[in-house]
Amino acid sequence: MKNKKENQDIKALQKVTNPNIQNEKPTFAEKFSLKFRKGFITNKFRTWILIIILITSFIALNIWASSKDLARIDVTENKLYSLTQTSKSQLENLNKDVTIYIYKLDENSQYVNFVKQYAAFNNHIKYELVSSETHYDIITKYQLSSYGYSAMVVVCEDKDITLYPDYQFITSDYINGAYEDIDLTEETITNAILNVSTDDPIKVYLATGHGEYTINNLTLLTSILEAQVYECDTLNLLSATSIPDDCDILTILSPESDITESEVNVLKEYISRGGNIFFAMRKKDSSTSYTNWQKVLDLYGVSIEYGVLVEGNLSNCMSSNGISYRAILMPNSSTESAISSEISNSGYTTVIPWAQRLVINSVKEDNVQVSNEELLYTSDKCYAVSDMSNGFNTDGIDPKKHTIAAKFTRTMTIPAEEGKESTSKTSNIIVIGNASFLADNDEDLPSPIKYGANSNFAANCFADLAEQENLITVKKASHYSTFISTTTDDLIVKTIIFAVPIILILIGIIIWNVRRRKR
């Protein structure tokens, strides 16, 4: 008795040889199926030719795919390894040649694969893998071998930025009750490309001359800023007769001595023309006079009070191995400010050791209005200890909420002259009661800028002061990842890709021969 398949073949054959049977015409599929079976399946030689062609095509396709520089297919849920529309929108009009030199990263590295997407999207972006054997001049010029890290140098004309994937491309965030890695690869690379290709970068000056933190103390902070469309330089206030016209943000971090009256005048002139300031300091000695620094802060109605804030709410301070460090604060982030709301909404926080509280006062000047917005604050169980001769003794001190960081906006109205309208200038300052949370290293914490949301908070502060509109933020939770194989895994994958199809083909040939002999 013939099986179902054989009956179908006979029926199809009858339709082809005698189309009038049952007034039915054979379909195209039936004609093709019958012709294929008669031409190849029932002819042993042709069957072997077909099998050889299929196997050869399969192998050739894999060899071709391996030889091409193809980007990986991103199967992660949050498209961790795909270039987003945010970056594409910023880079689609890029018309300058940008080269990305890649050092100590393998061709198959996830970071190299990501750079390939930039090159594929815009033909003005190119990349080169460099080594001491092939690009000794590049490695020497950009000092790539100095630190032993993998690196990328983004170059456009005479501007360059060096990125370090090992610590710049990954941060962490507190999500759903646990810390998770956050991938910053796209954000960092895109902003670096924008930085080197822009004709008018945002200029940040770091003030020196009074024991302030310098670039040597802030290498991680400056590298983050330089990767986000900023250009960093230093300015010695002691010798400066004015703040440069190209200064977008004057940064003053942890001065240890007071400024002179002439420096006060220089800063006042800068403020009067709408200059912006990032100011963070900790008064380490109650006997040190900061009278002239205070004259500058008085323009915004704020002062930093000597002492240390000690948290009574243990969830707002750092803990380790069951020990709570009450003077290392994890303050609350205000949801009312664009600077801190993102951090607050993420459930993550900054980590600030030995913070001091801000005292906010009103400003009474003609034609001047000052407003403020809180950024970071303690719990309402925090103590402001001003006498530290007995350590963190909080006896007799009432706990309450204290402000640690705030932004102040000073709007100065210039009265109208005859026949003209009045004009106004606005100067912004962000004041924080300690700068050590931004340092590479500090006596209180190793690499404090790497803790919590410190680097993100700093980046948000600078972006706000610079009114930076084209700065992109692309943070991707990396708890989903693509498959990265070990040697054993690689063997298994290759077996599945190559061996399994061949085995299936051979099994099919054997079954076909067995069935053919039984006819």
PyMOL commands that set and color helices and strands:
alter all, ss='L'
color gray80, all
select helices_A, chain A and resi 4-17+21-23+28-41+44-67+85-91+110-121+136-141+165-168+185-197+215-217+219-226+261-272+291-298+314-316+338-346+436-438+448-450+454-466+487-518
alter helices_A, ss='H'
color red, helices_A
select strands_A, chain A and resi 98-103+125-130+151-156+159-163+170-175+178-183+202-208+230-236+249-253+276-280+302-304+308-311+317-320+323-329+332-333+352-353+358-360+368-377+382-385+403-414+423-432+476-477
alter strands_A, ss='S'
color yellow, strands_A
deselect
rebuild
show_as cartoon
